[in-house]
Amino acid sequence: MAVNTAILSPRIAERKLFSATAIAFPLIVLIGYFKSYYFSAFFDVPAVANKLVHAHGIVMSVWVLYFVAQTALIRTRNVKLHMTMGMFGVALAIVVIVVGMATAYDAQLVRGAAPPGVDPHGFFVLPASDMLLFAIFFSGAIYYRKRPTEHKSLMFLTAIAFVPAALFRIPVVAPENALVWAFGTPAIFAVAALAWHTWKTGKLNRVFASGVSLLLIAVPLRPVVMESQAWLSFVGWLAP
């Protein structure tokens, strides 16, 4: 029987993109948190601040493994199990957001943790915006769960939204350029992925493009909000 390559090629392109993400995402997280969390016992690094940070690390690790498992299920055509696991994913995503925000609140607003010379209240916008983007992308992925391309694209962006935190801990640039490296690199990768997907499928997916656009807007917006009086006043009101 003849194979319709016009249909098969876009599917193969999508499969390659999301399979590559399922490999790169956990690797970046592992490298980023190799010394400071996963193998901290073997290095001379500060101890984990408290149990909340441990809980955050465990929850995020479970999310990364869940992301890889879901991608593998689709890759092996276990669609039914993938959909069943999706319900667990909704609950897990809620836990990710709640624990993530609680950890950020404790770190920046209670303990005053931030890079040297950076206002912790201003820095709070970074984890908060990461969680906001994740919530938007994941909610969209659930909404488009019956439209594979849109669903996969938005799940791809949930991974991209969490990459900056890991990249920030990989010291390949000078400290003053760390934010550009951490947030700019995933944004460039997202644009490249969208361009590659468009080229391979022969059309621009509007949902994918909208998600990437939101990611791009957030990059320059973060430092602006970080230093704005409105944000600092709001966070000052939130702080204990």
N, C-alpha and C positions, 0 to 999 in steps of 0.2 A: 504494500500500500504506500502511496506517495506521501511524503511528509511536507506539510505546508511550512516552509522555512520562514516565510514572512511573519507567521504567528510564533514559531518556535524561537526565532532569534531574539525578540524582545524579552521573552520569558527567561532565556539563558542569560541575557544581559542583567536582568534583575536578580537572578539567582547568584550570579558572580558578585554583584555589588553587595548584597546583603550577607552572603557567605563571608566575604572579605571583612565586612564590619564585625561579624560574629567572632572573627579571629583577632582583629586589631583591637577591639574594645577591651576584652579582658587582659590582653598583653599590656596595653597602655596603663590600665588600672594597676596591674601587678607591678610594673616598673615604677610607677609613680609612688605607690605606697609600700614598696619593697622594704626600705629601711625604716620608715616612720611608723609602719603598722604591722605588716604581715611577718616580717623577720626582724622586728625591732629588738628582740632579745639578743641578737647576735651583733648589734651595733651600739656604739656609744651615742645614743639619741635620747631626748627627753621622754620620760614615760608617758603613756596615754593619760590624758588629764583626769578622766573619770569613767564611770560605767556607762554613761550616756554616749560617750565617744565610742566605746566598745560596741554598744548596741547599734549605733549608726554604721560602724564598720561591718558588722555582721549582716545587717539588713541590706546594705549596698552590695556586699559580696553575693548574697543570695539573689539579688536582682540581676547582677551581671551573669551569674550562672543560669538564671531563668531565661534571660535574653538569648544566651547561647543555645540552651535546650530547645527553646521555641523555634529558633532558626533551623536547628538540626532536624526537628520534627517535620518542618515543611520541606527541607532538603530531601528527606527520606520518604516524603509523601504520606506522613502520618497526620493527615489533616484533622481527622476526628479527635485524636488525642490533643493536638495543638489547640483546637477550639475548647476542649474541656479544660485544659490548662489555662486558657484565657481567663476563666472565671477566678482562678487562683491569682492570676496576674493583676486583676482589678484590686483585689484585697491587698496584695503585696505593694502595689503602687501607692495606695493610700498610706500604708505603713511607712513606705519610703519617704513620702512627703512630710508626714507628721513627725517622724523621728529626725529627719533631716533638718526641718525647721527648728525643732526643739534643740538640736545640737548646735545649730548656728546661733540661736538665741543665747544659749548658755555660753558659747565661746566668745562671741563678740559683745553681747550686751551685759552679761553677768561677769565673766572673767576678763573681759577687755583684750582678748587675743586678736592680734593683727600683725602684719609685717612691720618691721621697724619704720617709724616715721609716718605710719598710716593710722588715721582715726578709726578705731574699731566700729564706731557707729556708721561711718561711711562705708567701711569694708563689708558691713552686713548686707549691702545691696548685692554683692556677688553670689553668695549662697542662696539668697532669697530669689534672685532672678533665675538662677539655675533651676530651682525647684518650680518656679512659675512656668518656665519654658517646658520643663518636663511634664508638668500637669496639662498644659495646653496640647502638647504633641501626643501624649498618651490618650487624653480624652478624645482627640481627633481620630487616633488609631482605632479606638473602640467604636466610635461613630461610623467609621468607614470599614468596619471589620468584614463586610461582605463585598468590598471592592479591593481585591488583593494589592494592586499597585499603590493605591492611596494608603492602605493599611501598612504595607511594608515600608513605604517612604517615611511615614510619620514615626514608625517604630525605629527606623534608622536615625531619625532626628532626636529621639529620646536618648539614644546612645551618645550622639554628638553633644547634647546638652550637658552630659555629665563628664565629658572628657576634659574640660578646662581644669577642674579641680585636681585631676591626676597630673596633667601637664605642668601645672603650677609648681609641682613638687619634683619635676625633672629639670635640674639646673643646667640647661644647655645655653642659656643666655645670661647677660648681666642682670642683676636684681631689678634695676630700673626698667628693664624691658620685659620682665616676667609676665605682666598682664597682657601685653601685646602678643607674646608667644603663646600664652595659655588660651586666650580667646580668639586670637587671629588665626591660628593654625587650624582649629576645627572649622572655622567659618570658611576658610579657603578650601578645605577638604569637602565641605558641604556643597560649595559652588561647583567644584570640580565633579563631584558625584552627580549633581543635577545636570551639568553640561554633558557628561558621559551618558547618563540615562536618556537624555533628550536625543542625543546623536544615535544611540543604539536603537531606540524605539521609534525614532522618526517623528516624535511630537513632544511638546512641552506639557508635562502634567501640571495642571494648575494648583492642585493641592500641594504637591511636592514643592513647586516654585514659591507658593505662599509661605510654607514652612521655612524654607531657606531664607526668604526675604525677612521674615520675623527674626530669625537668628542673626542676620546681618545687621538689622536695625539695632538689635540689643548690644552689639559690640561697641559702637561709639557712644551709645546712650548710657551705658553703665558708669563710665568715669564722670559724665556730666551729672547724673543723678547722685553719685557718690559724694560730690562736693557741694551739692545744692543745699541751700538753707532749709528748703521745704522738707527734704529727706531727713536731714539731721534733726530737725524739730520733731518730725514724726517718730523717728527712732528714739529720740530722747524721751518722748512721751511713752513709748513702748517699754523702755528700759526700767528695771526695778529701782 
